[in-house]
């Protein structure tokens, strides 16, 4: 019997649901607002369900409403105590309520195929770095993208590079964060993500 030759084709990541971390304020940069609207349109056109924090205000509200206006699907996840503070969007495809912040982030991770951080404040950074830490520790194997709109995250990337230079962050873990200023290129890179086989810190020679 002749051997069958199989093509060595890399499997692409199915990005059916993407969780977006972003600000509950709009900020004062029109380029960020426009890019957020474009991301909502892109999700709708590509049939990617948006998973986010359920608010109708700020960049959060802009991307959600834009996706909905273009017949996209949007899932909001919010803890009970934030329903009034963050002004919940009541027109979502689905609204999931959790008991606390930890359950909120865990639920987002469970139902999403990947993550993208847009500009935001302390809460956005906290969400980004927690999900990145979970990837570093092997708690999930999903791509994490940083949409660097109008150089918003340049200084943060310089800080991460300094962590590498000073020996506090490995280059392998630095490279776990996928960065681009283009929505289409970022999604392409995320779809090509190769999940780490094991947490990098387990491969250390140190005892």
Secondary structure, DSSP 8 states (H G I E B T S, - for coil): ---------------SEEEEE--SS--S-HHHHHHHHHHHHHHHHTT-EEEE--BSSHHHHHHHHHHHHTT--EEEEEEGGGTTTTTB-TT-SEEEEESSHHHHHHHHHHH-SEEEE-S--HHHHHHHHHHHHHHHTTS---EEEEE-GGGTTHHHHHHHHHHHHTTSS-HHHHTTEEEES-HHHHHHHHHT----SS-GGGG-S--
